Amino acid sequence: MTFGLHGKRVLLTGAGGGIGHAVASAFHTEGAHVIATDRDRPTELPDAIRREAMDVTDSAAVDRLVTRIVAEDGPIDIGLSVAGVLSTTRVQDTSDAEWRRVFAVNTDGVFHLCRALARVMQPRGKGAIVVVSSNAAGIPRHAMAAYAASKAATTMFTRCLGLELAPHGIRCNIVAPGSTMTPMQTGMWPDEHGGAAVIRGSLETFKSGIPLGKIATPEEIADAVLFLASDRASHITMSDLYVDGGATLRG
């Protein structure tokens, strides 16, 4: 199965590692013209991928890059918001600065990118936007209030954006990964048995395990993004696709 993405111009954030790196590589493999960004210019990507430094928390910087890409390369067909940060503090231990840091990337950054993309896509009457959120947007998580709240806000923002842009032929969808084998995930593990504990779940923190019995790979998340961005999902918008091995016990 091919996704019909050859020659499509794709802009994505968070390409420096983890899921973002896998997404950039997947779209490149499908023949898309990929512009990959991160706060620092991504380096560990194929040379054919255009790499740019962009801080999603800086709305002016986002606007400038989107404007420059359109002027230099042409219209952006697909926008992918993957940049995100984690926070694992309990509410009473979460400082104002930590709360703002998480929302600045996970929510404000998505808003900045999607607003800029909407402004250039709407006049063309076509385009697709996929936002990588989290299954934590739909289920409470112990010591992850800031992260979960930021992702929940982002998920609803994306669905509202999809409602506004649907009459203009622009689709907006969400991919909500669960535990995925990235440095963000392994950084939470206390020891080499962390993966098994994630799969098993935790009664103490009211966290279900993973029914499929494995942690996702970044490539599995990238496949979901590929599908929703492609014309094979041409009648899907405002969808919130959970890719978590059944961990949240919902679709």
Summary of the structure (lengths in Angstrom):
residues: 251
radius of gyration: 17.4
end to end distance: 23.5
largest distance: 53.9
contacts: 858
relative contact order: 0.15
helix: 44%
strand: 16%
